[in-house]
Amino acid sequence: MCAGTPANTQQLTYFAGNACWQGMGAAALQLPKWRLALAKVKEGAADAKLLVIGDSITNGWGTTNQLTAVYPASYPARLATILNGKFATAPGLAAVPSTTTGTRTDARWTVGSGWASYANYGFGAQSMEGTAGSGNLVFTPGGGVSYDSFTVYYTTYPSGVGTLTITATGGTPSVVSTIGSSGIGSVTVAAASAGTTNAVTITDAVNPAFVVAVEPFLSTTSRVRVGSAGVAGSTTTTWTADATAFGAVSAIKLYAPSLTVIMLGVNDATASAAPGTVTANLTTLAKAAQVSGDVIFAMWPPPSGSPTAAYTALYYPAIANLATSLAAPFVDVYGRWGSTWQTAFQYDSVHPNDYGHWDIAEAISALLLAVAP
């Protein structure tokens, strides 16, 4: 047993202080749905979907190119790079950006006239609203990765909503009415052929319509798809406050991830939210994700400043205990960095820099590779 760590061998937790894993003897009991999904990838039978839920840390703020392209150096992107050394892996689902112009935008998205952020629906209560006669909303995954298909997630409502025309590069347009039972819907379109420059183009007509995410994939190859749902400024409450069919819980259940990594709560700390509120909200998210897959809780890096640092310290044991109660592994980045703000790894008082994003990805990948080597 690792010195100074809990004796709960059912809980797989990384303790950086003594560089060991607690519960390795119980590893066979950990992440069974994720391990099955990986086995299917290796067999060429299906893709595995890894979803990363979070705020601006997950979004990629603090990286060198954050002013023009937050995603490429974010820890979800780095996680995809690391895992690709072991499994066929590629970036997957991308929640729509919370910023459409100016600084800290996601350069994979091109937002045409008539489209605007709408902070109510979807992952982290973030969607993109189109209006009648709008220009193109275009998602180009890029990154030198080949894709031939795109699944677009959108909201549905019984009346007063619009029709989306969705087209992948060189493919046949798909005309989708967003009228239906209140909730989240999806449609998949194919490009004419696989390619590294393929994109999906979305236009709106007649009435408003709301897009919440796009996922690119390659239909001919089984991969691990690493999706990023990092919504800047989001809290555990914004992720769960909308209990309607348009909210994050519905989006998560429809997406059906094989594994969900949840690093969420630093903005709650800044707002001095009670630990009980945070853990209740995280429980709601975790249980939605556990319908289809497994869950990992990750504690964010230690911030500085008041009240963020003080409340993070309060959340730290509460989230660790929550992970245990839900039989979910806990990746302790907070403890890994020594529980105090780290100049070498951090861009500002909250956000990691490039090195910090790599280190977070290394911590999470170490767990994943230990469970399913």
C-alpha positions as CSV (number, residue, x, y, z in Angstrom):
1,M,0.0,0.0,0.0
2,C,1.2,3.6,-0.7
3,A,2.3,5.2,2.5
4,G,-0.1,7.8,3.8
5,T,-3.0,6.9,1.4
6,P,-6.4,5.6,2.3
7,A,-6.9,1.8,2.7
8,N,-9.8,1.7,0.3
9,T,-8.5,-0.7,-2.4
10,Q,-11.7,-0.4,-4.4
11,Q,-10.8,3.2,-5.2
12,L,-8.1,3.7,-7.8
13,T,-6.5,7.0,-7.0
14,Y,-3.2,8.6,-8.1
15,F,-1.1,10.1,-5.3
16,A,1.7,12.1,-6.8
17,G,3.5,12.7,-3.5
18,N,4.7,9.1,-3.2
19,A,4.4,8.4,-7.0
20,C,2.2,5.3,-6.7
21,W,-1.3,4.0,-7.4
22,Q,-3.7,3.1,-4.6
23,G,-5.9,0.1,-5.4
24,M,-3.9,-1.4,-8.2
25,G,-4.8,-4.8,-6.9
26,A,-8.4,-3.9,-7.6
27,A,-7.7,-2.6,-11.1
28,A,-9.8,-5.4,-12.7
29,L,-12.8,-3.9,-11.0
30,Q,-12.2,-0.5,-12.4
31,L,-13.7,1.1,-15.5
32,P,-15.3,-2.1,-17.0
33,K,-17.3,-0.3,-19.6
34,W,-14.3,1.6,-20.8
35,R,-12.2,-1.5,-21.0
36,L,-14.9,-3.2,-23.0
37,A,-15.0,-0.2,-25.4
38,L,-11.2,-0.4,-25.8
39,A,-11.4,-4.1,-26.5
40,K,-13.9,-3.3,-29.3
41,V,-11.5,-0.7,-30.7
42,K,-8.6,-3.2,-30.8
43,E,-10.9,-5.8,-32.4
44,G,-12.0,-3.2,-35.0
45,A,-15.7,-3.7,-33.9
46,A,-16.6,-0.1,-32.7
47,D,-15.3,3.2,-31.6
48,A,-14.8,4.2,-28.0
49,K,-16.1,7.6,-26.9
50,L,-14.1,9.5,-24.3
51,L,-15.8,12.7,-23.2
52,V,-14.0,15.4,-21.2
53,I,-16.3,17.8,-19.2
54,G,-15.1,21.0,-17.8
55,D,-14.7,24.8,-17.9
56,S,-12.1,27.1,-19.3
57,I,-9.3,24.8,-18.1
58,T,-10.6,22.0,-20.2
59,N,-11.3,24.6,-23.0
60,G,-7.6,25.4,-23.2
61,W,-7.2,28.8,-21.7
62,G,-3.7,29.5,-20.7
63,T,-2.0,27.8,-23.6
64,T,0.4,29.7,-25.9
65,N,-2.2,30.1,-28.8
66,Q,-5.2,30.7,-26.6
67,L,-5.9,34.1,-28.3
68,T,-6.6,32.4,-31.6
69,A,-6.9,28.7,-31.1
70,V,-7.7,27.3,-27.6
71,Y,-8.1,23.7,-28.5
72,P,-4.8,22.3,-30.0
73,A,-2.8,22.7,-26.8
74,S,-5.6,21.9,-24.3
75,Y,-5.2,18.9,-22.1
76,P,-8.0,16.9,-24.0
77,A,-6.0,17.4,-27.2
78,R,-2.8,16.4,-25.4
79,L,-4.6,13.4,-24.0
80,A,-5.6,12.3,-27.5
81,T,-1.9,12.6,-28.6
82,I,-0.7,10.5,-25.7
83,L,-3.3,7.8,-26.0
84,N,-2.7,7.6,-29.8
85,G,0.7,6.1,-28.9
86,K,-1.2,3.0,-27.6
87,F,-4.6,3.0,-29.3
88,A,-5.9,4.4,-32.6
89,T,-7.0,7.8,-31.2
90,A,-8.3,11.0,-32.6
91,P,-10.0,14.2,-31.4
92,G,-13.8,13.7,-31.3
93,L,-16.8,15.6,-30.1
94,A,-16.4,19.4,-29.9
95,A,-19.0,21.4,-28.0
96,V,-19.8,24.7,-29.7
97,P,-17.6,27.6,-28.6
98,S,-18.7,30.1,-25.9
99,T,-16.8,32.8,-27.7
100,T,-17.5,33.4,-31.4
101,T,-15.3,36.4,-32.1
102,G,-12.2,38.1,-30.7
103,T,-9.9,36.4,-28.3
104,R,-9.9,32.8,-26.9
105,T,-11.9,31.4,-29.8
106,D,-11.9,27.8,-31.1
107,A,-10.4,28.1,-34.6
108,R,-12.0,24.9,-35.7
109,W,-15.3,26.8,-35.9
110,T,-16.1,29.5,-38.4
111,V,-19.2,31.4,-37.4
112,G,-21.1,33.1,-40.2
113,S,-23.6,35.9,-40.0
114,G,-26.8,35.2,-38.2
115,W,-25.2,32.7,-35.7
116,A,-24.6,33.7,-32.1
117,S,-23.8,32.0,-28.8
118,Y,-26.9,31.1,-26.8
119,A,-26.1,30.2,-23.1
120,N,-29.0,27.9,-22.2
121,Y,-28.9,24.6,-24.0
122,G,-26.5,21.7,-24.5
123,F,-23.2,20.8,-22.9
124,G,-22.5,23.3,-20.1
125,A,-25.6,25.2,-21.2
126,Q,-23.9,26.4,-24.3
127,S,-25.4,26.3,-27.8
128,M,-25.1,28.2,-31.1
129,E,-28.3,29.8,-32.4
130,G,-28.9,30.3,-36.0
131,T,-31.7,32.5,-37.5
132,A,-33.6,32.4,-40.8
133,G,-31.3,33.1,-43.7
134,S,-28.1,32.9,-41.7
135,G,-24.7,32.3,-43.1
136,N,-22.7,29.1,-42.7
137,L,-21.6,27.6,-39.4
138,V,-18.6,25.5,-40.3
139,F,-16.6,23.0,-38.3
140,T,-13.2,21.9,-39.7
141,P,-11.5,19.4,-37.3
142,G,-8.1,19.6,-39.1
143,G,-5.1,18.6,-37.1
144,G,-3.8,16.4,-39.9
145,V,-6.4,13.7,-39.0
146,S,-8.5,12.0,-41.6
147,Y,-12.3,12.0,-41.2
148,D,-15.2,11.1,-43.5
149,S,-18.3,11.5,-41.3
150,F,-19.8,14.1,-38.9
151,T,-22.5,13.8,-36.3
152,V,-24.3,17.1,-35.5
153,Y,-26.1,17.5,-32.2
154,Y,-29.0,20.0,-32.0
155,T,-32.0,20.9,-29.9
156,T,-35.6,19.9,-30.9
157,Y,-38.9,21.5,-29.9
158,P,-42.5,21.0,-30.9
159,S,-43.0,24.3,-32.7
160,G,-41.5,27.6,-33.8
161,V,-38.0,26.2,-34.6
162,G,-36.1,26.0,-37.8
163,T,-34.7,23.6,-40.4
164,L,-31.0,22.9,-40.7
165,T,-29.2,21.9,-43.9
166,I,-26.1,20.0,-43.0
167,T,-23.4,19.0,-45.6
168,A,-20.0,17.4,-45.2
169,T,-17.4,18.1,-47.8
170,G,-18.5,16.8,-51.2
171,G,-21.4,14.9,-49.6
172,T,-25.1,15.0,-50.1
173,P,-26.9,17.7,-48.0
174,S,-29.1,16.5,-45.2
175,V,-32.2,18.7,-44.5
176,V,-33.2,18.3,-40.9
177,S,-36.3,19.8,-39.2
178,T,-35.7,20.5,-35.6
179,I,-39.4,20.2,-34.8
180,G,-40.0,17.3,-32.5
181,S,-40.3,16.3,-28.9
182,S,-38.4,18.7,-26.6
183,G,-34.8,17.5,-26.3
184,I,-31.5,16.9,-28.1
185,G,-31.4,15.3,-31.5
186,S,-28.6,14.2,-33.8
187,V,-27.9,13.4,-37.5
188,T,-24.9,12.0,-39.2
189,V,-23.7,13.1,-42.6
190,A,-20.9,11.7,-44.8
191,A,-18.2,13.4,-46.9
192,A,-17.6,12.2,-50.4
193,S,-14.3,10.6,-49.3
194,A,-12.0,10.6,-46.3
195,G,-9.6,13.5,-45.9
196,T,-7.7,15.7,-43.5
197,T,-9.4,18.9,-44.7
198,N,-13.0,17.7,-44.6
199,A,-15.5,20.0,-42.9
200,V,-19.2,20.1,-42.1
201,T,-21.3,23.1,-43.0
202,I,-24.5,24.0,-41.3
203,T,-27.1,26.6,-42.4
204,D,-30.4,27.5,-40.9
205,A,-33.7,28.5,-42.6
206,V,-37.2,29.7,-41.6
207,N,-36.9,29.9,-37.8
208,P,-34.3,29.7,-35.1
209,A,-32.4,26.5,-34.6
210,F,-29.8,25.5,-32.0
211,V,-26.6,23.5,-32.6
212,V,-24.8,22.1,-29.5
213,A,-21.9,20.0,-30.7
214,V,-20.3,18.3,-33.7
215,E,-18.3,15.0,-33.7
216,P,-16.1,14.0,-36.6
217,F,-15.1,10.4,-37.1
218,L,-13.7,7.9,-39.6
219,S,-16.3,5.3,-40.5
220,T,-13.7,2.8,-41.8
221,T,-11.4,2.7,-38.8
222,S,-12.1,2.0,-35.1
223,R,-10.7,4.7,-32.9
224,V,-10.8,6.2,-29.5
225,R,-12.6,9.5,-30.0
226,V,-11.5,12.1,-27.4
227,G,-14.2,14.7,-27.1
228,S,-13.9,18.1,-25.4
229,A,-16.9,19.8,-23.8
230,G,-15.0,22.6,-22.0
231,V,-17.2,25.6,-21.6
232,A,-15.5,28.7,-20.4
233,G,-17.0,30.3,-17.3
234,S,-19.2,27.3,-16.6
235,T,-20.0,26.0,-13.1
236,T,-21.4,22.8,-11.8
237,T,-24.7,24.7,-11.5
238,T,-24.7,25.9,-15.2
239,W,-24.1,22.3,-16.2
240,T,-27.1,21.0,-14.2
241,A,-29.5,23.9,-13.6
242,D,-31.4,23.3,-16.8
243,A,-33.3,20.1,-15.8
244,T,-35.3,20.2,-19.0
245,A,-34.7,18.0,-22.0
246,F,-32.4,20.7,-23.5
247,G,-29.8,20.5,-20.8
248,A,-26.4,18.8,-20.4
249,V,-27.9,15.7,-18.8
250,S,-29.9,15.0,-21.9
251,A,-26.9,15.8,-24.2
252,I,-24.7,13.4,-22.2
253,K,-27.2,10.6,-22.3
254,L,-27.8,11.0,-26.1
255,Y,-24.1,11.1,-26.8
256,A,-23.6,8.0,-24.6
257,P,-19.8,8.2,-23.8
258,S,-17.9,5.1,-23.0
259,L,-15.9,7.1,-20.4
260,T,-16.4,10.6,-19.0
261,V,-13.7,12.6,-17.3
262,I,-15.1,15.4,-15.1
263,M,-12.9,18.3,-14.0
264,L,-15.4,21.0,-13.0
265,G,-15.8,23.3,-10.1
266,V,-13.1,26.0,-10.1
267,N,-15.7,28.7,-11.1
268,D,-17.9,27.4,-8.3
269,A,-14.9,28.1,-6.0
270,T,-14.6,31.6,-7.3
271,A,-18.3,32.1,-6.5
272,S,-17.9,30.6,-3.0
273,A,-20.5,27.9,-3.7
274,A,-21.1,25.5,-0.9
275,P,-19.3,22.1,-1.2
276,G,-22.6,20.3,-0.8
277,T,-24.0,22.1,-3.9
278,V,-20.9,21.2,-5.9
279,T,-21.0,17.6,-5.0
280,A,-24.7,17.3,-5.6
281,N,-24.3,18.8,-9.1
282,L,-21.3,16.6,-9.9
283,T,-23.4,13.6,-8.8
284,T,-26.1,14.5,-11.3
285,L,-23.5,14.7,-14.1
286,A,-21.8,11.5,-13.2
287,K,-25.0,9.5,-13.0
288,A,-26.0,10.7,-16.4
289,A,-22.6,9.6,-17.8
290,Q,-22.7,6.3,-16.0
291,V,-25.9,5.3,-18.0
292,S,-23.6,4.4,-20.9
293,G,-20.1,4.3,-19.5
294,D,-17.6,4.9,-16.7
295,V,-16.6,8.1,-15.0
296,I,-13.4,9.5,-13.7
297,F,-13.2,12.6,-11.4
298,A,-10.2,14.8,-11.9
299,M,-9.3,17.5,-9.4
300,W,-8.1,20.7,-11.1
301,P,-4.7,22.3,-10.4
302,P,-4.3,24.4,-7.2
303,P,-5.3,28.0,-7.9
304,S,-4.2,31.2,-6.1
305,G,-6.3,34.1,-4.9
306,S,-9.3,34.5,-2.7
307,P,-11.8,32.9,-2.4
308,T,-10.9,30.4,-5.2
309,A,-8.0,28.8,-3.4
310,A,-9.8,28.4,-0.1
311,Y,-12.9,26.9,-1.6
312,T,-10.9,24.6,-3.9
313,A,-9.3,23.3,-0.7
314,L,-12.7,22.6,0.7
315,Y,-13.9,20.8,-2.5
316,Y,-10.8,18.6,-2.7
317,P,-11.7,16.1,0.0
318,A,-15.4,16.3,-0.9
319,I,-14.9,15.4,-4.5
320,A,-12.5,12.6,-3.6
321,N,-15.1,11.2,-1.3
322,L,-17.7,11.5,-3.9
323,A,-15.6,9.6,-6.4
324,T,-15.3,6.8,-3.8
325,S,-19.1,6.7,-3.2
326,L,-19.8,6.5,-7.0
327,A,-17.0,3.8,-7.5
328,A,-15.2,6.2,-9.8
329,P,-11.4,6.7,-10.0
330,F,-10.0,10.0,-8.8
331,V,-7.1,11.7,-10.6
332,D,-5.5,14.0,-8.1
333,V,-3.9,16.8,-10.1
334,Y,-4.3,19.1,-7.1
335,G,-2.2,16.9,-4.9
336,R,0.2,16.1,-7.8
337,W,1.1,19.8,-8.0
338,G,1.6,20.0,-4.2
339,S,-1.8,21.7,-3.4
340,T,-0.3,25.2,-3.9
341,W,-0.2,27.4,-7.0
342,Q,2.7,26.4,-9.3
343,T,4.4,29.2,-11.3
344,A,6.2,26.8,-13.6
345,F,2.9,25.0,-14.6
346,Q,0.4,27.9,-14.6
347,Y,-0.5,30.7,-16.9
348,D,-2.4,32.8,-14.3
349,S,-4.0,32.3,-10.9
350,V,-6.3,29.5,-12.3
351,H,-5.3,28.3,-15.8
352,P,-2.4,26.0,-16.6
353,N,0.1,26.9,-19.2
354,D,1.3,24.6,-22.0
355,Y,3.4,22.5,-19.6
356,G,0.5,22.3,-17.2
357,H,-1.9,21.0,-19.8
358,W,0.6,18.3,-20.8
359,D,1.0,17.3,-17.2
360,I,-2.8,17.0,-16.6
361,A,-3.0,14.9,-19.7
362,E,-0.1,12.7,-18.5
363,A,-1.9,12.2,-15.1
364,I,-5.1,11.1,-16.7
365,S,-3.5,8.9,-19.4
366,A,-1.4,7.2,-16.7
367,L,-4.6,6.0,-15.0
368,L,-6.2,4.9,-18.3
369,L,-3.1,3.0,-19.4
370,A,-2.8,1.4,-16.0
371,V,-6.3,0.1,-16.1
372,A,-6.2,-1.0,-19.8
373,P,-2.6,-1.4,-20.8
